[in-house]
Amino acid sequence: MKFSQRLFEKVGDIWEKTHQHPFVVGLGTGELPVESFIRYMKQDYVYLIDYSKMFAYGAVKAHEVETMAAFAKLLDEILHGEMDLHRQYAERFGITNQELEETKPLPNNLAYTSYMLKVAQNGSLEELICALLPCMWSYWEIGKTLAETNPSSKEHPLYGDWVTMYSSDEFGSLSLWLIDILDRLTNGKPERELAILEEHFLTTSRFEYMFWDMAYAGGDWPV
Ligand SMILES: Cc1ncc(CO)c(N)n1
């Protein structure tokens, strides 16, 4: 079995719960309260600033020039493509770019990005990919599922752009590219090393769920 298949099976229950989360369901039906979406968009913007740095670290950790170039290109695409979606949404709500950038991360967001960046700084390329992959892969799964189960969700006046971006083949190709690198790097690795990689994938899959929960319900510092 390919290692990516093993990972996918390992997090099956967590990802299923993510698909059933009221925030995710509400994005598809259009019934998500707008306050939750605004909180999500602001939190996700500062998340993406750290997330984009994962690709900079990817270029540092890569073993081949072609892989370095692909990570560098993706860094640029996140800063100018994916984050444009958030800037456009913000503009509709009268939120400036400065306000977006100055968003204080809520505890779950901070914990999530700190974990990912720690793995990127201290770990191997395989570890970095395993910490990063649930982000893009689970979003693609969500985008595709929403577009399939609610065919009109891509047309929704507010959430349609979100569903369109994350269900796209272009976005999906990022996951497929990382999955392919990971399967090549892990081929023949001892179980001891694979278990560490699996743990990163499991941890960031849990953080993904917690991010939806935070976006939906808040979850500020208790004191
Ligand atoms: C929290 C989170 N995970 C994944 C993605 C997909 O890039 C995103 N924008 N935000």
The ligand as an ORCA input file, in Angstrom:
! r2SCAN-3c Opt
* xyz 0 1
  C      -6.698     26.252      8.177
  C      -6.483     26.050      6.722
  N      -6.125     24.842      6.281
  C      -5.919     24.633      4.956
  C      -6.067     25.650      4.047
  C      -5.884     25.369      2.572
  O      -4.887     26.083      2.049
  C      -6.446     26.908      4.543
  N      -6.626     27.968      3.705
  N      -6.644     27.071      5.876
*
